Amino acid sequence: DIQQAIQQTRVEGVALLGRPDSRMRSFLKTNYKKIIYTGLNNIDSEFDQITCNAYLASKTAVSYLAELGHVHIAYLGERKNEIRYRGYWDALSQLALPLNRDHIINTPLSTEGGYRAAARLLSSGSNITALFCANDLTAIGAMQAAGELGRRVPEELSVIGIDDIETCQYTTPMLTTIHIPKKEMSHLALTMLLDRKNQQHGENVRLELPCRLIERESCSYLYE
C-alpha cells in the first residue's frame, strides 16, 4: 500500500508525477506541507504546480492535421476529466470540422489501448483519415494496428501523438508528435521542492512550460 509505505518513510516533501485522485490528494495534504505536482492537467489543490498545457498541445495537434487537409479526425485516448480530449473537441468546433462521436474512442493511454482502439475504428468502415492520439504510446499501438489492417501511414492515414518520447524516432514511419518538456518539468519540480524546504517561498506557485510541434514522417497532406 503506497500510503502505508509513505507513512513508514521519513520524507520531508513529495513530488507528484502525474495526477493523483482525490483520496491521495487528501492523504498527502494531511501528512505533508511540502508538495509539488507536475503533469499535463491542472489540479484543483493547494500544491505548487509545474505543468505543460495539454489543452493547447491537443489544439496544436488537431490544427496541424487540419492544415494538412484532414477533415475527419479521430480521437484515441481517455475522456473522463481529460483536458486533451477537451482540447480535441474544442479544436474541431473552432475549425468548423465534423464532430462525430463515432470517431471518439475512449481507451487507456497505452500501446495496447491504442492498438485496440485503432483496430476497432479502422475495422468499422469509418471515413477518418487522421488519428489524434492522446499520447505517443497510444499512437504507436494505433500505427501497428493500421499496418496490420493494410492502412499505410502516412499515405492513407496520418497519426500524431503527444509527449515526444525517445521511441518516436525509431518507429516506422517516425512519429509526428507534440513535445512535452518533461525533463525540464522534473528538474523544476525538484528545484521548487528544495526551495520550499528552504523556506524560500510561501505562496503556492504555478508554472506552465510551452509545448511544440515535432514534425516527422507519420503525417502527410491529404490528397483526394
Backbone hydrogen bonds in HBPLUS format (Angstrom, degrees):
<---DONOR---> <-ACCEPTOR-->    atom                        ^
c    i                          cat <-CA-CA->   ^        H-A-AA   ^      H-
h    n   atom  resd res      DA  || num        DHA   H-A  angle D-A-AA Bond
n    s   type  num  typ     dist DA aas  dist angle  dist       angle   num
A0005-ALA N   A0001-ASP O   3.00 MM   4  6.27 157.1  2.05 152.2 159.3     1
A0006-ILE N   A0002-ILE O   2.98 MM   4  6.20 154.1  2.05 145.9 152.2     2
A0007-GLN N   A0003-GLN O   3.02 MM   4  6.25 158.2  2.07 146.3 152.1     3
A0008-GLN N   A0004-GLN O   3.03 MM   4  6.21 141.2  2.18 144.3 154.1     4
A0009-THR N   A0006-ILE O   3.17 MM   3  5.25 156.9  2.23 103.2 110.3     5
A0014-VAL N   A0034-LYS O   2.90 MM  20  6.40 152.9  1.98 152.8 161.1     6
A0036-ILE N   A0014-VAL O   2.96 MM  22  6.44 154.0  2.02 158.8 166.2     7
A0016-LEU N   A0036-ILE O   2.73 MM  20  6.10 168.2  1.74 163.8 167.7     8
A0038-THR N   A0016-LEU O   2.87 MM  22  6.10 153.1  1.94 165.2 170.8     9
A0018-GLY N   A0038-THR O   3.04 MM  20  6.25 157.8  2.09 158.6 164.1    10
A0025-ARG N   A0021-ASP O   2.98 MM   4  6.26 159.8  2.02 155.7 162.2    11
A0026-SER N   A0022-SER O   3.01 MM   4  6.17 159.6  2.06 145.7 150.6    12
A0027-PHE N   A0023-ARG O   3.02 MM   4  6.27 157.7  2.08 146.6 152.9    13
A0028-LEU N   A0024-MET O   2.91 MM   4  6.11 164.8  1.93 154.6 158.0    14
A0029-LYS N   A0025-ARG O   2.98 MM   4  6.15 163.9  2.01 151.8 156.1    15
A0030-THR N   A0026-SER O   3.10 MM   4  6.22 144.2  2.24 141.6 150.8    16
A0031-ASN N   A0027-PHE O   3.12 MM   4  6.33 143.6  2.26 144.4 153.8    17
A0031-ASN N   A0028-LEU O   3.15 MM   3  5.18 123.5  2.49  95.1 109.0    18
A0032-TYR N   A0028-LEU O   2.78 MM   4  5.63 146.3  1.89 158.5 163.6    19
A0048-ASP N   A0035-ILE O   3.38 MM  13  6.53 161.5  2.42 155.4 150.1    20
A0037-TYR N   A0048-ASP O   2.81 MM  11  6.22 163.0  1.84 154.8 157.7    21
A0050-ILE N   A0037-TYR O   2.84 MM  13  6.32 155.8  1.90 157.7 165.9    22
A0039-GLY N   A0050-ILE O   3.28 MM  11  6.89 139.2  2.45 143.0 154.3    23
A0052-CYS N   A0039-GLY O   3.30 MM  13  6.74 143.0  2.44 148.6 157.6    24
A0049-GLN N   A0205-VAL O   2.82 MM 156  6.31 161.8  1.86 159.0 165.3    25
A0207-LEU N   A0049-GLN O   2.86 MM 158  6.31 159.3  1.90 156.7 162.4    26
A0051-THR N   A0207-LEU O   2.89 MM 156  6.34 162.8  1.91 162.3 165.1    27
A0209-LEU N   A0051-THR O   2.80 MM 158  6.27 158.8  1.84 160.1 164.1    28
A0054-ALA N   A0052-CYS O   2.85 MM   2  5.98 102.5  2.46 120.0 106.6    29
A0057-ALA N   A0053-ASN O   2.99 MM   4  6.30 152.1  2.07 143.4 152.4    30
A0058-SER N   A0054-ALA O   2.91 MM   4  6.03 156.0  1.97 143.2 148.0    31
A0059-LYS N   A0055-TYR O   3.10 MM   4  6.38 160.8  2.13 146.3 151.5    32
A0060-THR N   A0056-LEU O   2.85 MM   4  6.02 151.2  1.94 147.8 155.9    33
A0061-ALA N   A0057-ALA O   3.02 MM   4  6.27 154.2  2.09 145.3 151.7    34
A0062-VAL N   A0058-SER O   2.99 MM   4  6.26 168.4  2.00 157.0 159.1    35
A0063-SER N   A0059-LYS O   2.90 MM   4  5.89 160.2  1.94 144.0 150.4    36
A0064-TYR N   A0060-THR O   2.99 MM   4  6.08 149.7  2.09 141.1 148.9    37
A0065-LEU N   A0061-ALA O   3.13 MM   4  6.45 158.3  2.18 147.5 152.6    38
A0066-ALA N   A0062-VAL O   2.94 MM   4  6.23 155.0  2.00 148.9 156.5    39
A0067-GLU N   A0063-SER O   2.91 MM   4  6.16 149.3  2.00 145.1 153.2    40
A0068-LEU N   A0064-TYR O   3.18 MM   4  6.48 133.9  2.41 138.8 150.5    41
A0068-LEU N   A0065-LEU O   3.11 MM   3  5.12 132.2  2.35  94.7 107.8    42
A0070-HIS N   A0065-LEU O   3.13 MM   5  5.63 157.5  2.19 151.1 144.5    43
A0069-GLY N   A0066-ALA O   2.91 MM   3  5.10 157.5  1.96 108.4 114.1    44
A0222-LEU N   A0068-LEU O   2.84 MM 154  6.12 161.4  1.88 169.3 165.9    45
A0129-THR N   A0072-HIS O   3.06 MM  57  5.93 160.5  2.10 154.3 156.1    46
A0074-ALA N   A0130-ALA O   2.93 MM  56  6.30 167.2  1.94 158.4 156.4    47
A0132-PHE N   A0074-ALA O   2.83 MM  58  5.93 168.0  1.84 151.6 155.8    48
A0075-TYR N   A0103-HIS O   2.89 MM  28  6.34 156.9  1.94 156.2 162.9    49
A0105-ILE N   A0075-TYR O   2.88 MM  30  6.14 174.0  1.89 173.3 171.8    50
A0076-LEU N   A0132-PHE O   3.03 MM  56  6.34 157.0  2.08 152.9 155.4    51
A0134-ALA N   A0076-LEU O   2.98 MM  58  6.25 162.9  2.01 165.5 165.4    52
A0077-GLY N   A0105-ILE O   3.18 MM  28  6.54 168.4  2.20 169.1 171.9    53
A0107-THR N   A0077-GLY O   2.97 MM  30  4.86 155.7  2.03 105.5 113.5    54
A0082-GLU N   A0079-ARG O   3.26 MM   3  5.29 152.5  2.34 128.5 120.6    55
A0085-TYR N   A0082-GLU O   3.18 MM   3  5.59 130.2  2.45 104.7 115.8    56
A0086-ARG N   A0082-GLU O   3.34 MM   4  6.75 155.7  2.40 143.6 150.2    57
A0087-GLY N   A0083-ILE O   2.91 MM   4  6.12 152.5  1.98 144.2 151.4    58
A0088-TYR N   A0084-ARG O   3.09 MM   4  6.30 153.3  2.16 140.5 147.1    59
A0089-TRP N   A0085-TYR O   2.99 MM   4  6.27 166.9  2.01 154.3 156.8    60
A0090-ASP N   A0086-ARG O   2.92 MM   4  6.07 168.8  1.93 152.7 155.9    61
A0091-ALA N   A0087-GLY O   2.93 MM   4  5.94 152.9  2.00 142.6 150.5    62
A0092-LEU N   A0088-TYR O   3.10 MM   4  6.35 164.7  2.12 154.7 157.4    63
A0093-SER N   A0089-TRP O   3.08 MM   4  6.30 161.4  2.12 147.4 152.9    64
A0094-GLN N   A0090-ASP O   2.87 MM   4  6.04 164.3  1.89 152.6 156.4    65
A0095-LEU N   A0091-ALA O   2.94 MM   4  6.03 142.8  2.08 145.3 155.3    66
A0097-LEU N   A0092-LEU O   2.89 MM   5  4.95 167.7  1.90 151.3 151.6    67
A0096-ALA N   A0093-SER O   3.15 MM   3  5.07 157.4  2.21 100.6 106.9    68
A0103-HIS N   A0100-ASN O   2.91 MM   3  5.50 158.9  1.96 116.5 123.6    69
A0104-ILE N   A0101-ARG O   3.19 MM   3  5.25 162.0  2.22 108.8 110.1    70
A0110-SER N   A0108-PRO O   2.92 MM   2  5.64 125.3  2.23 110.1  93.9    71
A0114-GLY N   A0110-SER O   2.91 MM   4  6.15 158.9  1.95 151.5 156.1    72
A0115-TYR N   A0111-THR O   2.91 MM   4  6.11 156.4  1.96 148.5 155.6    73
A0116-ARG N   A0112-GLU O   2.94 MM   4  6.12 172.6  1.95 156.4 157.4    74
A0117-ALA N   A0113-GLY O   3.00 MM   4  6.06 160.9  2.04 144.7 150.7    75
A0118-ALA N   A0114-GLY O   2.93 MM   4  5.95 166.4  1.95 147.3 151.4    76
A0119-ALA N   A0115-TYR O   2.94 MM   4  6.03 160.8  1.97 149.4 155.5    77
A0120-ARG N   A0116-ARG O   2.98 MM   4  6.11 158.8  2.03 145.1 150.8    78
A0121-LEU N   A0117-ALA O   2.96 MM   4  6.16 162.7  1.99 149.0 154.0    79
A0122-LEU N   A0118-ALA O   2.78 MM   4  5.80 172.9  1.79 156.6 159.1    80
A0123-SER N   A0119-ALA O   3.08 MM   4  5.89 133.2  2.31 135.1 145.0    81
A0124-SER N   A0121-LEU O   3.16 MM   3  5.36 159.1  2.21 106.2 112.5    82
A0158-SER N   A0129-THR O   3.00 MM  29  6.42 163.8  2.03 147.7 147.5    83
A0131-LEU N   A0158-SER O   2.77 MM  27  6.21 154.7  1.83 154.9 162.7    84
A0160-ILE N   A0131-LEU O   3.04 MM  29  6.42 155.6  2.10 167.6 175.4    85
A0133-CYS N   A0160-ILE O   2.90 MM  27  6.08 175.9  1.90 170.3 170.9    86
A0139-ALA N   A0135-ASN O   3.14 MM   4  6.45 153.5  2.22 144.8 152.7    87
A0136-ASP N   A0162-ILE O   3.01 MM  26  5.39 124.9  2.33 147.4 138.0    88
A0140-ILE N   A0136-ASP O   2.82 MM   4  6.10 153.5  1.89 155.0 161.8    89
A0141-GLY N   A0137-LEU O   3.09 MM   4  6.35 160.8  2.13 149.1 153.3    90
A0142-ALA N   A0138-THR O   2.96 MM   4  6.16 151.2  2.04 143.6 152.4    91
A0143-MET N   A0139-ALA O   2.92 MM   4  6.18 153.7  1.99 149.6 155.7    92
A0144-GLN N   A0140-ILE O   3.16 MM   4  6.41 151.7  2.24 142.9 150.1    93
A0145-ALA N   A0141-GLY O   3.10 MM   4  6.40 159.2  2.14 148.4 153.3    94
A0146-ALA N   A0142-ALA O   2.91 MM   4  6.15 159.8  1.95 150.0 156.0    95
A0147-GLY N   A0143-MET O   2.98 MM   4  6.15 159.3  2.02 147.1 151.8    96
A0148-GLU N   A0144-GLN O   3.09 MM   4  6.36 157.4  2.14 148.0 153.7    97
A0149-LEU N   A0145-ALA O   3.03 MM   4  6.25 136.5  2.22 144.4 156.2    98
A0149-LEU N   A0146-ALA O   3.16 MM   3  5.13 129.8  2.42  93.9 107.4    99
A0151-ARG N   A0146-ALA O   2.82 MM   5  4.99 161.7  1.85 154.3 148.7   100
A0150-GLY N   A0147-GLY O   3.15 MM   3  5.13 162.1  2.18 103.5 107.8   101
A0156-GLU N   A0152-ARG O   2.75 MM   4  5.12 156.1  1.81 137.3 144.9   102
A0157-LEU N   A0152-ARG O   3.03 MM   5  6.21 127.8  2.31 154.6 158.9   103
A0159-VAL N   A0218-SER O   2.89 MM  59  5.52 159.8  1.93 138.4 144.7   104
A0161-GLY N   A0176-THR O   3.17 MM  15  6.64 153.6  2.24 139.3 146.2   105
A0178-ILE N   A0161-GLY O   3.11 MM  17  6.42 129.9  2.38 118.8 131.5   106
A0163-ASP N   A0178-ILE O   2.87 MM  15  5.82 173.5  1.88 159.7 159.4   107
A0180-ILE N   A0163-ASP O   3.13 MM  17  4.94 165.6  2.15 124.3 120.0   108
A0168-CYS N   A0165-ILE O   3.07 MM   3  5.82 155.6  2.14 120.4 126.5   109
A0169-GLN N   A0166-GLU O   3.16 MM   3  6.09 161.3  2.20 126.4 129.3   110
A0170-TYR N   A0167-THR O   2.83 MM   3  5.26 162.9  1.86 119.3 125.1   111
A0175-LEU N   A0168-CYS O   3.01 MM   7  4.92 148.3  2.11 137.8 142.3   112
A0217-GLU N   A0174-MET O   3.01 MM  43  5.17 144.8  2.14 128.7 139.6   113
A0177-THR N   A0214-ILE O   3.12 MM  37  5.35 157.4  2.17 144.9 150.6   114
A0214-ILE N   A0177-THR O   2.79 MM  37  5.35 165.6  1.81 171.4 166.2   115
A0179-HIS N   A0212-ARG O   2.67 MM  33  5.23 154.6  1.74 171.3 162.2   116
A0212-ARG N   A0179-HIS O   3.34 MM  33  5.23 147.0  2.45 129.1 137.6   117
A0182-LYS N   A0180-ILE O   2.74 MM   2  5.63 135.5  1.94 113.2  98.6   118
A0185-MET N   A0181-PRO O   2.93 MM   4  6.17 153.2  2.01 149.4 158.2   119
A0186-SER N   A0182-LYS O   2.88 MM   4  6.04 159.2  1.93 149.8 153.9   120
A0187-HIS N   A0183-LYS O   3.01 MM   4  6.24 159.4  2.06 146.9 152.8   121
A0188-LEU N   A0184-GLU O   2.92 MM   4  6.08 164.1  1.94 149.3 153.5   122
A0189-ALA N   A0185-MET O   2.92 MM   4  6.06 146.6  2.03 140.6 150.3   123
A0190-LEU N   A0186-SER O   3.07 MM   4  6.34 160.0  2.11 150.0 153.6   124
A0191-THR N   A0187-HIS O   2.98 MM   4  6.23 162.8  2.01 149.7 155.1   125
A0192-MET N   A0188-LEU O   2.82 MM   4  5.93 159.9  1.86 147.9 153.1   126
A0193-LEU N   A0189-ALA O   2.92 MM   4  6.06 148.8  2.02 142.8 151.7   127
A0194-LEU N   A0190-LEU O   2.99 MM   4  6.23 158.9  2.03 151.0 155.8   128
A0195-ASP N   A0191-THR O   2.93 MM   4  6.11 148.7  2.03 140.6 150.3   129
A0196-ARG N   A0192-MET O   2.84 MM   4  6.07 149.9  1.93 142.5 150.0   130
A0197-LYS N   A0193-LEU O   2.94 MM   4  6.20 153.0  2.01 142.4 150.1   131
A0198-ASN N   A0194-LEU O   2.94 MM   4  6.19 149.3  2.03 145.1 152.7   132
A0200-GLN N   A0195-ASP O   2.91 MM   5  5.28 173.6  1.91 159.8 157.9   133
A0199-GLN N   A0196-ARG O   3.03 MM   3  4.95 157.0  2.08 104.8 108.8   134
